[in-house]
Amino acid sequence: MANTNLEEVKNSPEIMSHLRWDLTPQTANISSYIVACQSDLDHLNELLTEKAGYYFYVDVWNCQATLALMHNKVDGGGTSHRIEGFESPLLEKAVYQAGGWINMSGWYPLSKQLITLLKRKLGVET
């Protein structure tokens, strides 16, 4: 996992123009998709295009909740970035709101409060 910070995100036209607030680790996941024929492959390519872009999520590892940014690529690849210097009790709250626990490693969606805070910090209209 690479590292970045909110200032770098805010100053990146590539990220800001493709930032998706509608995606979560759960809605962006297509890992169980089975391709058995050409129409399945065509549908998979449509899904990959539909789910491409950047989205924030809460990453829990070693009982710590951190903000992370995923880059879903059109070809199905992806890169995750840990957001350094971002601390908020809303991270842990988002984990519990999603039905998770701080002692259960995983990727969790943002809460509405966390989305509002991030949009404010990034200068994005709500």
C-alpha positions in Angstrom: 0.0 0.0 0.0 1.5 3.3 -1.0 1.2 6.5 1.1 -0.2 9.9 0.2 -2.1 12.7 2.1 -5.2 14.7 1.6 -3.3 17.7 0.2 -1.7 15.6 -2.5 -5.2 14.2 -3.3 -6.7 17.7 -3.4 -3.9 18.9 -5.7 -4.2 16.0 -8.2 -6.5 16.8 -11.1 -6.5 13.1 -12.0 -7.8 12.0 -8.7 -10.2 14.8 -8.1 -11.8 14.5 -11.5 -12.3 10.7 -11.0 -13.2 10.7 -7.3 -16.3 8.5 -6.7 -18.4 9.0 -3.6 -20.8 6.3 -4.6 -18.3 3.4 -4.5 -17.4 1.3 -1.4 -15.2 -1.7 -1.1 -18.3 -3.8 -1.2 -19.9 -2.2 -4.2 -16.7 -2.0 -6.2 -15.8 -5.7 -5.7 -16.4 -8.0 -8.7 -13.8 -10.7 -7.7 -16.4 -13.5 -7.7 -17.5 -12.8 -11.3 -17.4 -15.9 -13.5 -16.6 -15.7 -17.2 -17.9 -18.6 -19.2 -18.6 -17.1 -22.6 -18.0 -13.9 -24.7 -21.1 -12.2 -23.4 -19.9 -12.7 -19.8 -16.6 -11.1 -20.8 -18.4 -8.2 -22.4 -20.5 -7.7 -19.3 -17.3 -7.9 -17.1 -15.7 -5.2 -19.2 -18.8 -3.0 -18.7 -18.6 -3.5 -15.0 -14.9 -2.7 -14.8 -15.6 0.5 -16.7 -18.6 1.3 -14.5 -16.5 0.8 -11.3 -13.4 2.6 -12.4 -12.1 5.7 -10.5 -11.0 6.6 -7.0 -12.8 6.1 -3.8 -12.1 6.4 -0.1 -12.6 3.7 2.5 -11.6 2.8 6.0 -8.9 0.2 6.3 -8.6 -1.7 9.5 -5.4 -3.5 10.3 -3.9 -4.4 13.6 -6.8 -2.8 15.5 -6.3 0.6 13.8 -8.6 2.3 11.5 -7.0 4.5 8.8 -8.3 6.3 5.8 -7.3 4.8 2.5 -7.9 5.6 -1.2 -8.4 3.0 -3.8 -7.8 3.5 -7.5 -9.9 1.0 -9.6 -8.6 0.8 -13.1 -10.6 0.0 -16.2 -8.4 -3.1 -16.8 -9.4 -4.5 -13.4 -6.2 -3.6 -11.6 -6.2 -1.4 -8.6 -3.9 0.5 -6.3 -4.6 1.4 -2.7 -3.0 4.4 -0.9 -2.9 5.0 2.9 -3.8 8.6 3.7 -1.2 9.8 6.1 -1.9 12.5 8.7 -5.7 12.0 8.7 -7.0 11.2 12.2 -10.6 11.3 13.3 -12.8 9.4 15.7 -15.2 9.1 12.7 -12.9 6.4 11.2 -13.6 3.9 14.0 -17.3 5.0 14.1 -17.7 4.2 10.4 -16.3 0.7 11.0 -18.9 0.1 13.7 -21.7 1.6 11.6 -20.9 -0.9 8.8 -21.2 -3.8 11.3 -17.5 -4.3 11.7 -15.2 -4.3 14.7 -11.9 -2.6 15.3 -10.3 -6.0 16.0 -11.6 -7.4 12.6 -9.2 -6.4 9.8 -11.0 -5.4 6.6 -12.1 -2.6 4.3 -15.2 -0.7 5.4 -17.3 2.0 3.7 -17.3 5.6 4.8 -20.1 6.9 7.0 -22.1 10.0 5.9 -20.3 12.1 8.6 -16.9 11.0 7.2 -17.9 11.8 3.7 -19.1 15.3 4.7 -15.8 15.9 6.6 -13.7 14.7 3.6 -15.6 16.8 1.1 -15.1 19.8 3.3 -11.3 19.1 3.6 -11.1 18.6 -0.1 -13.1 21.6 -1.0 -15.8 19.5 -2.7 -19.4 20.8 -2.7 -21.8 18.7 -0.7 
